[in-house]
């Protein structure tokens, strides 16, 4: 709790509250309330999606701990570069009596990968409505995002097969043996990625989250 309060304090410390107050007073209050409601809805869906991912990875964490870890991670992301606040989320969600660090990290990795796919879809959809000069500037980022998403998708699909055929049966000793055991456990816990009935809820929630985030931006611009 103390860590969460400290992170929130630091994240809000640089806010110019006088400018913020003026912006609120000049904005259309009704639209702002709708925007706030959509933000809360998207956050709730993000927490629900992560909880489903954790469940798919066979990680049992109390709902309150999932919420706390998520908000602490987001607060830390405001302060830290390259979204390293996710390490805060992993650390807080980790249960000392469980060997779940790899699975928790995997759940966040899949979460980010699905968001990358949604980002690619959003870029392709939005580019159809952008002026030609902006589309030219966005083409490079679209190509990079598509290439990265394809590579990561191949890693997810082929990684377990490569590991089992070329590495899993080798004899390792010491630290490497322990790492091998954890990788095997992680791959076994990741088999749900081959089950459409488990993937569909994650993809559906992700699509809803991105639609709501786009709707939130529209509401904010309308309120100004």
C-alpha positions in Angstrom: 0.0 0.0 0.0 2.8 2.4 0.9 4.6 1.6 -2.4 1.4 2.3 -4.3 0.8 5.6 -2.6 4.4 6.7 -3.2 4.2 5.8 -6.9 0.9 7.6 -7.3 2.3 10.7 -5.6 5.4 10.7 -7.8 3.2 10.2 -11.0 1.0 13.2 -10.1 3.8 15.4 -8.8 4.6 17.0 -12.2 1.0 17.8 -13.1 0.2 21.5 -13.4 -3.0 21.6 -11.5 -4.0 25.1 -12.4 -3.9 24.3 -16.1 -5.7 21.0 -15.4 -8.4 22.9 -13.5 -8.9 25.4 -16.3 -9.1 22.6 -18.9 -11.8 20.9 -16.8 -13.8 24.0 -16.4 -13.8 24.8 -20.1 -14.7 21.2 -21.1 -18.2 19.8 -21.6 -18.8 18.0 -18.3 -21.2 15.4 -19.7 -18.8 14.2 -22.3 -16.0 14.1 -19.7 -18.2 11.9 -17.5 -18.8 9.5 -20.4 -15.1 9.5 -21.1 -14.3 8.7 -17.5 -16.8 5.9 -17.5 -15.2 4.4 -20.6 -11.8 4.6 -19.0 -13.0 2.7 -16.0 -14.7 0.2 -18.2 -11.5 -0.4 -20.2 -9.4 -0.7 -17.1 -11.8 -3.3 -15.7 -11.7 -5.3 -18.9 -7.9 -5.2 -18.9 -7.8 -6.6 -15.3 -10.3 -9.2 -16.3 -8.2 -10.2 -19.4 -5.1 -10.5 -17.2 -7.0 -12.6 -14.7 -8.1 -15.0 -17.5 -4.5 -15.2 -18.8 -3.2 -16.0 -15.4 -5.9 -18.7 -15.0 -5.0 -20.1 -18.4 -1.4 -20.3 -17.2 -2.7 -22.2 -14.1 -1.7 -19.4 -11.8 -4.1 -19.0 -8.9 -4.0 -15.5 -7.5 -6.7 -13.7 -5.4 -8.7 -11.2 -7.4 -7.6 -8.4 -5.0 -4.0 -9.2 -5.5 -4.4 -9.1 -9.3 -6.0 -5.7 -9.1 -3.4 -4.3 -6.8 -0.5 -5.7 -8.9 -2.1 -4.2 -12.1 -2.5 -0.7 -10.6 0.9 -0.7 -9.1 2.4 -1.7 -12.4 0.6 1.0 -14.3 1.6 3.7 -11.7 5.2 2.6 -12.1 5.0 2.7 -15.9 4.2 6.4 -15.6 7.6 6.9 -13.9 9.8 4.3 -15.5 10.9 4.1 -19.1 10.3 1.2 -21.5 7.3 0.1 -19.5 9.6 -1.4 -16.8 6.7 -1.0 -14.4 5.6 -4.4 -15.6 8.4 -5.8 -13.4 6.6 -4.2 -10.5 3.4 -5.9 -11.5 5.2 -9.3 -11.8 6.9 -8.8 -8.4 3.7 -7.9 -6.6 1.6 -10.7 -8.2 4.3 -13.3 -7.4 3.5 -15.5 -4.4 6.5 -16.4 -2.3 5.2 -19.9 -1.7 4.6 -20.6 -5.4 6.9 -21.0 -8.4 4.8 -18.8 -10.6 7.2 -16.0 -11.8 7.7 -17.6 -15.2 4.0 -18.1 -15.7 3.1 -14.6 -14.5 5.7 -13.1 -16.9 4.3 -15.3 -19.7 0.8 -14.0 -19.1 2.0 -10.4 -19.4 4.0 -11.3 -22.5 0.9 -12.8 -24.2 -1.1 -9.7 -23.1 1.4 -7.4 -24.8 1.5 -9.6 -27.9 -2.3 -9.5 -28.3 -2.2 -5.8 -27.8 0.5 -5.6 -30.6 -1.9 -7.5 -32.9 -4.7 -5.1 -32.0 -2.4 -2.2 -32.7 -1.6 -3.5 -36.1 -5.3 -3.9 -36.9 -6.0 -0.4 -35.5 -3.2 1.1 -37.6 -4.5 -0.5 -40.8 -8.1 0.6 -40.1 -7.1 4.2 -39.2 -4.7 4.5 -42.1 -7.7 4.2 -44.5 -9.1 7.5 -43.2 -5.8 9.5 -42.9 -4.5 12.0 -45.4 -2.0 10.7 -47.9 1.0 12.5 -46.4 0.3 11.0 -43.0 -0.2 7.5 -44.4 3.3 7.7 -46.0 4.8 8.5 -42.7 2.9 5.6 -41.0 3.8 3.0 -43.6 7.2 2.3 -42.0 5.8 1.8 -38.5 3.0 -0.4 -40.0 5.6 -2.7 -41.6 7.7 -2.9 -38.5 4.7 -3.8 -36.3 3.5 -6.4 -38.8 7.0 -8.0 -39.1 7.5 -8.1 -35.3 4.0 -9.6 -34.8 4.6 -12.3 -37.4 8.0 -13.2 -35.8 6.6 -13.3 -32.3 3.7 -15.4 -33.6 6.1 -17.9 -35.1 8.0 -18.0 -31.9 4.8 -18.8 -30.0 3.7 -21.5 -32.4 7.1 -23.1 -33.2 9.0 -22.4 -29.9 7.6 -25.4 -27.9 8.2 -27.8 -30.8 11.8 -26.6 -31.3 12.5 -26.8 -27.5 11.1 -30.3 -27.2 12.9 -31.7 -30.2 16.3 -30.0 -29.8 16.8 -29.0 -26.2 14.4 -30.6 -23.7 16.0 -34.1 -23.8 19.6 -33.0 -23.3 21.3 -33.6 -20.0 21.9 -30.4 -18.1 23.5 -29.9 -14.7 23.3 -27.3 -11.9 21.7 -24.0 -12.8 21.0 -25.1 -16.4 19.0 -28.1 -15.1 16.8 -25.9 -12.9 16.2 -23.5 -15.8 15.3 -26.4 -18.1 12.8 -27.7 -15.6 11.1 -24.2 -15.4 11.1 -23.9 -19.2 9.4 -27.3 -19.5 6.9 -26.3 -16.8 6.2 -23.0 -18.7 5.7 -24.8 -22.0 3.4 -27.3 -20.5 1.4 -24.4 -18.9 1.3 -22.7 -22.3 -0.4 -25.5 -24.2 -3.7 -23.6 -23.8 -2.5 -21.4 -26.6 -3.4 -24.2 -29.0 -7.0 -24.3 -27.7 -9.3 -21.8 -29.6 -11.9 -21.9 -26.8 -9.3 -20.4 -24.5 -7.8 -17.9 -27.0 -11.1 -16.5 -28.1 -12.1 -14.8 -24.8 -8.7 -13.1 -24.6 -8.9 -11.9 -28.2 -12.5 -10.7 -27.7 -11.7 -8.8 -24.6 -8.6 -7.2 -26.3 -10.8 -6.1 -29.2 -13.3 -4.6 -26.8 -10.6 -2.8 -24.9 -9.1 -1.2 -28.1 -12.6 -0.2 -29.3 -13.4 1.4 -26.0 -10.0 3.2 -25.9 -10.7 4.7 -29.3 -14.2 5.7 -28.2 -12.6 7.3 -25.1 -10.3 9.5 -27.3 -13.3 10.5 -29.4 -15.2 11.5 -26.2 -12.3 13.5 -24.9 -11.9 15.4 -28.2 -15.7 16.0 -28.2 -15.6 17.4 -24.7 -13.0 20.1 -25.6 
